[in-house]
């Protein structure tokens, strides 16, 4: 099963992604530095949307 999610970032922007393991992916977001195309650090505040896709 796949999940699509949206995270709210500290700068008010949103980050979208997909994964097969939500807990692992959120942990990675909280422990890894992610950058935008402008190379600015994104700080993830919270998960605001999650959709389960069963294929």
Secondary structure, DSSP 8 states (H G I E B T S, - for coil): -EEEEEEEETTS-EEEEEES-HHHHHHHHHHS--B-TT--B--EEEEEEEEEE--
